[in-house]
Amino acid sequence: MSESVQTPEALLRRLEWTVIRRLDGTLHGDYRSLFRGNGIDLADLREYQYHDDVRHIDWNVTARQQTPFVRVFNEERDVTAWFLLDMSPSVDFGSASIKKRAVALELVAVLARMLAHHGNRIGAMFYGSDVDAVIPARAGRKQVLHLLHRMQARPEMHSATATNLQHFLQHAQPLIARRSMVFIVSDFISEPGWNRTLAQLAQRHDVVAVRLYDRMEMALPDLGLLVVQDAETGEQLTIDTHDAAFRRRFAAAARYREAALRLALAEAGVDTLELSTDDVLMEAIQRFAALRKLRASQCTASRAMPRHLEH
């Protein structure tokens, strides 16, 4: 990833050569798992044939007909994808040369361009200290560039307040009318309560939580006295990182927050891509695609299993 400021056109062109083409060549069938969007529609039933996927066997029909039948599906033509983008001040943190905002920008560029390349529509909503802007879902490369240009613009900060993701997600619910794929890109440093709204959103849409983080948010190095500032409220505090006991307390608090966050995301029923400021973007997307493919296979197998075999 690169922190240097580039125009959206230059950024997208660089990623098309360094990441997107390589992903298109390596994902192959995983593309459908990564962007399954609205899913697939049942088209027909037919008798099982050699090489058919046993996960598509319709066990109810098989039991009635006394011969194996499989479900035949039509994949829906397109996916409508929405990016809900948390651009609050905390995403401007990064302990090295790369900030969480830059990680978000490159990830969205890759995913949006891959979706647009396959004819899908993409839209976006932006959060600074409030819901700042909405880009209606449209198709095409120009739409991707428009989205990236808006991401590079600094949001207008109305007041020094903590992020409220619950308000953001509540605002998104009525605006995303049709069933869609929804990427929530955030560091999830927020006022509590967002997990319930996230679960409601996931009941209707295929939701992916992209969690941005920096390793210094998990553990502090020994750097002596430091003045730290809350990026959202402006509050400052002097800490002594040379104090080993303080560093242990900080790490323990971070582990507690991590456990609570992962539990909230799991209970909301969403897939999660954790993306660090020092991750290799292509490798992270490939790992996530493999996870999505595995989970999709498990869900299909679970639906296909006869009730008397489920336990």
N, C-alpha and C positions, 0 to 999 in steps of 0.2 A: 504494500500500500504506500501511497505517496501523499505527503502533507502539502506539497507545493501547490499553489493556487493555479488552476487551469480553467479555461473556458469550458462550459459544458460540452461543446463540440470536440475540443481537444481531449478532454477526459474520456468521453465516450469512444473516440477513435482509438485512444491508447488501450482501453479495456477490451475493445473488440479484437485487437491484435494479440493482447497478452493473456486474456482470461476467457472471454466469451467464445472465441473460436475453439479453444482447447476444451472448454466445457461441452460445447456442442459435439465435439468428437469423442468425449469420454462418457457422457451421460447415457447416450443412446436411449434404451428403453426406460431409463430412470427419469427421463423428462416428464413422462406422464405421472409418475409418482410425486415428483417435485412440485408440479403444477397441476394437481388433479382437479382443482377448482370445483366446478359444479358436479363433478363425478361423471357417472355413466348411466344411461337409460337402458332398461331391459327391452330388448327388441323381439326376442323369440325364444322358443325352446326346441331342442332337437335331441336325437339320440346321441349318446356318448360315442365318440370315435377315438381311435388310437391317437395318442399325442395330445388329446384335450387336457386342459388343466383340471385336475380333480377338484380343485377349490370351487369350480363353477358348476359342480353337480347340484341339481335341485333335488334334495332328498325327499321332499314331499311328493313331487311328481314321480320320482323313481319308485317310491313305495307303492303308489297307486298303480303304476304301469308294470311293475315288476321287471323293469329294465332301466338301466341308467340313462338319465336325461340331463343335459347341461343347459345352463342359461347362456344365451347369446346377447351380447351388449352392443349398443351403439354409443361410442364416445361422443359427447357433445362437441359441437364444432369449435366453440371458443370459450374462453375463460374471461370473466371480468374480474380484474384484480385491483384492490385498493391498498394504498400504502398510507397508514396512519403514522405520521412522523412526529416524534417528540423532538423538537428543536429547542428545548428549554436550555438555560445556561449551563446546566450540569453536563451536557454532552460536549461542551468545549474543554473538558478536562482530558489530559493525557500526560502520563508521567515522563514520557520520552518525546520523540519528535512527532508522534502520531496522536491526534485527538479522536475522541469517539465520534465527533461530527464527520471527520474524514472517512472513518470506517463505514459509517452509515451511508455516506454519499456514494462510495464505490460499490457497496452491496446493492443499493437501490438501482444504481446505473446498470449493473450486471443483470439483476432479476428483471427489471423493467424492459431492458433491450431484448432479452431472451423471450419474454412474453410478447412484446410487440412484433418481433421477428416472425412469430408463429401466428400473427393476425389477431392477437387478443387485445382487448381494451384495458387501459390502466387509468386510474384516477388517484388522487391524493388529498389528504387533509393534513394541515400543519398546526402544531401547537408550540407557542412560545411561552407566554405567561397566561395565554388564553387560546381559544381556537382562532387562528390568525387568517387562514385562507383555505379554500376548497378548490381543487382542480377537477372538474367533471371528467368522468371516464371517457376516453377516446382512444383510438388506435393510431399507430404510426410512429415513426422515428421522431418527428417534430414534437409529439406529445412527450416522449422521453426527455428530449432536450429542455422542454418547458418545465418539466418536473425538476430536473437537475438545476436549472437556473434558479428556480424558486428555493431549492434547498440551500444554495450558496448565499442567498440573501439573509442577512441577520434579521430575526424577528424584532418587531417593535415591542419593547418591554413596558407593559402598562404599570407595573408596580413590582416591588421586591417581595414576591410571595413564592411559596413552595409550589412545585408542580402538582396539579390535580388531574391525574390520569382518568379518574372516575368521570369527571366532567367531560373530558375529551371523548371518552368512549360513549358516554350517553349522547353526546352531540352527534356522534357518527351513526348511531343505530338507525334513525329515521332517514338519513341521507343515502344509505346503501340499501336501495330498495330490493333489487333482485339478489338471489343467492350468489355469493361471490367468494373469491379467495381474498383474505384480508391479512396483510403483513403489518403487524404493530412493531415499529422500530423505536426502541426506547432503552434507556438504562434502568427504567422502572424505579428510579429514585423519586418517590411520590408520596403524597398524603395517602393514608390507607383507604380501603373501600373499593379500589378498582377491580379486585378479583371477582366480585359478584357481577359487576357489569360485563367483565370479560367473559364470564361463563355464559351470560345471556347472549352475547354476540356470537359465541361459539356454537350455540344451539341452532343457529340459522346459517352460519357461514363456516367455511373452512379457514380457520384462523391459525396463523403462525406468529408466535411471539419471537421477535429478534431482540435478544437482550445484549446490549452493549456494555462492556466493562473494561476497566484498566486494572492491571495486577496490583498497583499500589493501593487500590481500594480494598484489597484483601489483607495486605500485610505492609507495614511500614519499615523501610530500611533505617539504619542508624545514621542519621544526618545531623544530629545535634538539635539546637533550637530552631524551630520553624514557625513562621506565621502562616496559618492556613485561613482561608476565607470560604464561606459558603457561597457558591456561585449564584445561588438564587435569592438568598436573603441579604447578602452582603456582610453578614456577621463574621467577625474575625476572632481568632483564638491563637494564642501562642502555646505550642506544645514542645515537649522535650523528648525527641525521638531517641536520645541516648539512654533514656530510662527503659531498661529491659522489661520491667513490670508493666509500664505503660504500653509498650509494644505488644505484650502478651494480651493485655486487656483489649486492645484495639483488634487484634486478630480473633479473639474469642467473640467479640461483638460482631465482627464481619462474618464469621462462620454462622452465627445465629441468624443474621439477616439473610445469608445465602440459603440456609435451610428453609426459612420461612418463605422466601421468594419462590424457590423451586416447588415447595408444597402448594403454594397458591396457584402457580401455573399448571401444575399437574391436576389439581382439583378442578380447575376451569376447563380441562379437557382440550388443551391446545398443544400443538407441537412447538418445541422451543429450539431455536438456533442461538447458542451462546457464542458471542463474537468478541474476542479480545482485541485491544489495540495492537497487539503483536502477533495476531494470527495471520496465516497466509490465506487470503480470501478464497482462492480456488479450492484449496484443500478443505476449508471449512464447509463450503457449499457441497462438495463431493461427500463429505461425511454426513451432512444433513440429508442429502438425497438418498443415501443408503439407509439411513434411519427411517425416512418416510416410506421407502419401498418396503422395508421390513414390517413396519406397522400396518401398511395397507394390506400386505399379504396375511398378517395375523387377523385383521378385521374380516377379510374375505373368508378365511378359513373358519373363523368363528361363526359367521353367518351361514356358511354351507354345512356345518356340522349338524347331524340329527340331534334332536333334543335329548334322546336317551344316552347320547355319547358326550354331552357337554360336561358332565361331572364324573 
